[in-house]
Amino acid sequence: MTRFIVSVFVIVLSLPLSTFSQAADRGDEKYEWYIEQYPFLEGRYRLYSMETEFKWPEGYKKIDPSSLNSFQRWITELPLWQKGKPVSALGKGIFIKVGDFSRRIQLPWRTAHFTNMVVPLQLLGEFLHARRQDHRLEIKPKKGEVLTYMNWLNKEVVYDRMGNLTYEPSKKKEPSEEEFSRFFDVVAMNTTYRSLADNCEVVPEDKIAPGDLFLAMNEDGRQGEVYVILNILVNDQNEKLYVVGTGCPEACDFHIPLFNDDADYPWINLEQIKGLAGEYPVAGFYRLKYR
């Protein structure tokens, strides 16, 4: 009996620490917090986060959470999918195979146009939606009047002869998950890289925070790349490392790309982020504006 107990103890000690930090049962404080913060969470009996899943560089720690606002803190805790989940594209199956990216991030498909330029807007939308603060969401489309969920519920979206988005009187819609998804489908169809930038303010490099964007595009703003700053580490010399997430120019799952040839070590520095602009001539760091 003693030999059996010792054997079990050895096996337990050999398991990764993350096995325990990921587990969650009903009534567990962390589990309940995640359900409240991320109502779209799937796989609710097992939690995966950047803290439990990734290797952290020696000498670095997370930036002081008290320096962040509630949206920025929410971004740093976004739940991940477990290993083995490929990045998929709607109607095309696997888009990026396992091993060619770091990890998928849990974020629901509210639109078939779930492209990289729509991801940041939906992140803000999900944050406000989970808090029943949809009225704070105001999005400038590529042409026309500002899109708000409140207008969506009370009016009908139409387009004039020039393709400008506008509204006309309509029967009131009742708020629901389905209506919120329909609203975001219209947001997605009326978003370009240029209009995404119009919904932001420029951020100096020394002020970058989780939730900020690195946006690169061509001159007309119709083609580009978008990366969301998900987490930041800092050491005693105030050197910083970052995790970034993105979608695809074609609709695909929100994910963390593969860096450093190690799916478990996604941390990169500021110069590496700026290098993601490729050949696009317009690039910079931005922060979404919201009331």
C-alpha positions as CSV (number, residue, x, y, z in Angstrom):
1,M,0.0,0.0,0.0
2,T,2.8,2.4,0.9
3,R,4.6,1.6,-2.4
4,F,1.3,2.4,-4.3
5,I,0.9,5.8,-2.5
6,V,4.5,6.7,-3.2
7,S,4.1,5.8,-6.9
8,V,1.0,8.0,-7.2
9,F,2.8,10.8,-5.5
10,V,5.7,10.6,-7.9
11,I,3.3,10.6,-10.9
12,V,1.5,13.7,-9.6
13,L,4.7,15.6,-9.1
14,S,5.7,14.8,-12.7
15,L,2.6,16.4,-14.2
16,P,3.0,19.9,-15.5
17,L,2.0,22.7,-13.1
18,S,-0.4,24.0,-15.8
19,T,-2.5,20.8,-15.5
20,F,-3.6,22.0,-12.1
21,S,-3.8,25.7,-12.9
22,Q,-6.0,25.0,-15.9
23,A,-8.5,22.9,-14.2
24,A,-11.8,24.4,-13.0
25,D,-14.9,23.0,-11.3
26,R,-18.2,24.6,-10.8
27,G,-18.0,26.8,-7.7
28,D,-14.3,27.4,-8.2
29,E,-13.6,31.1,-7.9
30,K,-11.5,31.4,-11.1
31,Y,-14.0,29.4,-13.0
32,E,-16.9,31.6,-12.0
33,W,-14.9,34.7,-12.8
34,Y,-14.1,33.5,-16.3
35,I,-17.8,32.7,-17.0
36,E,-18.8,36.2,-15.9
37,Q,-16.1,37.9,-17.9
38,Y,-16.1,35.8,-21.0
39,P,-19.7,34.5,-21.5
40,F,-18.6,33.0,-24.9
41,L,-16.2,30.6,-23.1
42,E,-16.4,27.0,-24.4
43,G,-14.9,24.0,-22.8
44,R,-16.0,25.3,-19.5
45,Y,-14.5,22.6,-17.3
46,R,-11.0,23.4,-18.3
47,L,-9.4,26.8,-18.5
48,Y,-6.4,27.7,-20.6
49,S,-4.7,31.1,-20.3
50,M,-1.4,32.8,-21.3
51,E,-0.1,32.4,-17.8
52,T,-0.8,28.6,-17.6
53,E,0.2,27.8,-21.2
54,F,3.2,29.8,-22.2
55,K,6.9,29.8,-21.1
56,W,7.7,33.1,-19.4
57,P,11.1,34.5,-19.9
58,E,13.4,34.7,-16.9
59,G,13.5,38.1,-15.1
60,Y,10.2,39.3,-16.6
61,K,6.8,39.9,-15.0
62,K,3.4,41.2,-16.1
63,I,3.0,44.9,-16.2
64,D,1.3,46.3,-13.1
65,P,-2.4,45.6,-13.6
66,S,-3.3,48.7,-11.6
67,S,-1.9,50.8,-14.5
68,L,-4.5,49.3,-16.9
69,N,-8.1,50.0,-17.4
70,S,-10.8,47.3,-17.2
71,F,-10.7,46.6,-21.0
72,Q,-6.9,46.3,-21.0
73,R,-7.0,43.9,-18.0
74,W,-9.7,41.9,-19.7
75,I,-7.6,41.5,-22.8
76,T,-4.6,40.0,-20.8
77,E,-6.9,37.2,-19.5
78,L,-8.5,36.1,-22.7
79,P,-9.1,32.4,-22.7
80,L,-7.1,30.2,-25.1
81,W,-8.2,27.0,-26.8
82,Q,-6.3,23.8,-25.8
83,K,-3.4,22.6,-28.0
84,G,-4.4,20.6,-31.0
85,K,-7.1,23.1,-32.3
86,P,-6.2,24.2,-35.8
87,V,-7.0,27.7,-37.2
88,S,-10.0,27.3,-39.4
89,A,-11.6,29.4,-42.1
90,L,-15.3,29.4,-42.7
91,G,-16.2,26.9,-45.5
92,K,-12.5,26.1,-46.1
93,G,-11.8,23.8,-43.2
94,I,-8.3,24.0,-41.7
95,F,-6.6,27.3,-42.7
96,I,-3.4,27.0,-40.5
97,K,-2.4,23.6,-39.3
98,V,-1.3,22.8,-35.8
99,G,2.5,23.6,-35.5
100,D,2.3,26.6,-37.8
101,F,0.9,28.9,-35.2
102,S,1.1,29.3,-31.4
103,R,-2.5,29.0,-30.1
104,R,-6.1,29.8,-31.0
105,I,-7.8,32.4,-28.8
106,Q,-11.4,31.9,-27.8
107,L,-13.5,34.5,-29.6
108,P,-16.9,33.6,-31.2
109,W,-17.7,34.0,-34.9
110,R,-20.5,36.5,-35.0
111,T,-20.1,37.1,-38.7
112,A,-18.9,35.2,-41.8
113,H,-16.7,38.3,-42.4
114,F,-14.5,37.6,-39.4
115,T,-11.3,39.1,-40.8
116,N,-8.3,40.5,-39.0
117,M,-9.6,44.1,-39.2
118,V,-12.9,43.1,-37.6
119,V,-11.3,41.2,-34.7
120,P,-10.4,44.4,-32.7
121,L,-13.9,45.8,-33.0
122,Q,-15.4,42.6,-31.9
123,L,-13.1,42.3,-28.9
124,L,-14.3,45.7,-27.7
125,G,-17.9,44.7,-28.5
126,E,-17.7,41.5,-26.5
127,F,-16.1,43.3,-23.6
128,L,-19.0,45.8,-23.5
129,H,-21.6,43.2,-24.3
130,A,-20.6,41.0,-21.4
131,R,-21.1,44.1,-19.1
132,R,-24.5,45.0,-20.7
133,Q,-22.9,48.3,-21.8
134,D,-23.7,47.9,-25.5
135,H,-24.8,51.5,-25.6
136,R,-21.2,52.5,-25.3
137,L,-20.2,50.9,-28.6
138,E,-20.0,53.4,-31.5
139,I,-18.2,52.4,-34.7
140,K,-17.5,54.6,-37.7
141,P,-18.1,52.6,-40.9
142,K,-16.1,53.1,-44.1
143,K,-18.9,55.4,-45.4
144,G,-21.9,57.0,-43.7
145,E,-23.3,57.3,-40.2
146,V,-21.9,55.9,-37.0
147,L,-23.0,52.3,-36.3
148,T,-24.4,51.8,-32.8
149,Y,-26.2,48.8,-31.4
150,M,-29.0,51.0,-30.0
151,N,-29.6,52.4,-33.5
152,W,-29.6,48.9,-34.9
153,L,-32.3,47.8,-32.4
154,N,-34.5,50.9,-33.1
155,K,-33.9,51.6,-36.8
156,E,-33.2,49.9,-40.1
157,V,-29.8,50.2,-41.7
158,V,-30.0,51.3,-45.3
159,Y,-27.6,52.7,-47.9
160,D,-28.0,55.8,-50.1
161,R,-27.1,56.0,-53.8
162,M,-23.5,56.7,-52.9
163,G,-23.2,53.7,-50.7
164,N,-23.2,55.7,-47.5
165,L,-24.7,53.9,-44.5
166,T,-27.7,55.5,-43.0
167,Y,-30.9,54.7,-41.0
168,E,-34.6,54.8,-41.6
169,P,-37.5,54.3,-39.1
170,S,-38.3,50.7,-38.4
171,K,-40.1,48.4,-35.9
172,K,-38.0,48.0,-32.7
173,K,-36.0,44.8,-32.4
174,E,-35.6,43.0,-29.0
175,P,-31.9,42.7,-27.9
176,S,-30.6,39.1,-28.1
177,E,-27.4,37.3,-29.0
178,E,-28.8,36.8,-32.5
179,E,-29.4,40.5,-33.0
180,F,-26.0,41.4,-31.6
181,S,-24.4,39.0,-34.2
182,R,-26.5,40.5,-37.0
183,F,-25.3,43.9,-35.9
184,F,-21.7,42.8,-36.0
185,D,-22.2,41.3,-39.4
186,V,-23.1,44.8,-40.7
187,V,-20.1,46.2,-38.8
188,A,-17.8,43.7,-40.5
189,M,-19.2,44.5,-44.0
190,N,-18.6,48.2,-43.4
191,T,-15.1,48.0,-42.1
192,T,-11.8,48.6,-43.9
193,Y,-8.3,49.0,-42.5
194,R,-8.7,52.7,-43.0
195,S,-12.0,52.9,-41.1
196,L,-10.5,50.8,-38.3
197,A,-7.8,53.4,-37.9
198,D,-10.6,56.1,-37.9
199,N,-12.1,54.4,-34.8
200,C,-8.7,54.7,-33.0
201,E,-6.3,57.3,-31.7
202,V,-2.6,57.0,-32.3
203,V,-0.6,55.6,-29.4
204,P,3.1,56.5,-28.8
205,E,5.4,53.5,-28.6
206,D,6.2,54.1,-24.9
207,K,2.5,54.1,-24.0
208,I,1.4,50.8,-25.7
209,A,-0.9,48.7,-23.5
210,P,-2.9,45.4,-23.9
211,G,-5.7,45.9,-26.4
212,D,-3.8,48.3,-28.5
213,L,-3.3,47.6,-32.2
214,F,-0.4,47.5,-34.6
215,L,-2.0,48.4,-37.9
216,A,-0.3,48.3,-41.3
217,M,-2.0,49.1,-44.6
218,N,-1.7,50.3,-48.2
219,E,-2.4,53.9,-49.2
220,D,-6.2,53.4,-49.7
221,G,-6.6,51.3,-46.6
222,R,-8.2,48.3,-48.3
223,Q,-5.4,45.9,-47.7
224,G,-3.4,45.4,-44.6
225,E,-2.5,43.6,-41.4
226,V,-3.7,44.0,-37.8
227,Y,-2.2,42.6,-34.6
228,V,-3.7,43.0,-31.2
229,I,-1.4,43.5,-28.2
230,L,-2.6,40.8,-25.8
231,N,0.0,40.9,-23.0
232,I,3.1,42.7,-22.0
233,L,6.0,41.6,-19.8
234,V,8.6,43.9,-18.3
235,N,11.9,43.4,-16.5
236,D,13.9,45.5,-14.1
237,Q,15.6,47.4,-16.9
238,N,12.1,48.3,-18.2
239,E,12.6,46.1,-21.3
240,K,9.3,44.8,-22.6
241,L,8.1,41.7,-24.4
242,Y,4.7,41.3,-26.1
243,V,2.2,38.7,-27.2
244,V,0.2,39.6,-30.2
245,G,-2.9,38.0,-31.8
246,T,-4.4,38.4,-35.2
247,G,-7.0,37.0,-37.7
248,C,-6.5,36.7,-41.4
249,P,-7.3,39.0,-44.4
250,E,-9.7,36.2,-45.2
251,A,-12.0,35.2,-42.4
252,C,-10.3,32.8,-39.9
253,D,-10.1,32.1,-36.2
254,F,-8.4,34.6,-33.9
255,H,-5.0,33.2,-33.1
256,I,-1.4,33.9,-31.9
257,P,1.1,33.4,-34.7
258,L,4.2,31.3,-34.4
259,F,7.3,33.2,-33.3
260,N,10.7,32.0,-32.2
261,D,10.0,28.5,-33.7
262,D,8.3,27.6,-30.4
263,A,4.5,27.5,-30.0
264,D,4.9,27.8,-26.2
265,Y,7.1,30.9,-26.4
266,P,5.2,33.7,-28.3
267,W,7.0,36.7,-26.7
268,I,8.5,39.2,-29.1
269,N,10.0,42.7,-28.8
270,L,8.8,46.0,-30.3
271,E,11.0,45.9,-33.3
272,Q,9.7,42.4,-34.2
273,I,6.2,43.8,-34.0
274,K,7.0,46.7,-36.3
275,G,8.6,44.2,-38.7
276,L,5.1,42.6,-39.2
277,A,4.2,45.6,-41.4
278,G,6.0,43.9,-44.3
279,E,5.8,46.1,-47.4
280,Y,2.8,48.1,-46.3
281,P,3.7,51.8,-46.3
282,V,1.4,53.0,-43.6
283,A,1.9,51.5,-40.2
284,G,1.6,52.5,-36.5
285,F,0.2,51.7,-33.1
286,Y,-3.5,52.6,-32.3
287,R,-6.0,52.5,-29.5
288,L,-9.7,52.0,-30.0
289,K,-11.8,54.9,-28.8
290,Y,-14.9,54.2,-26.7
291,R,-17.0,56.2,-24.3
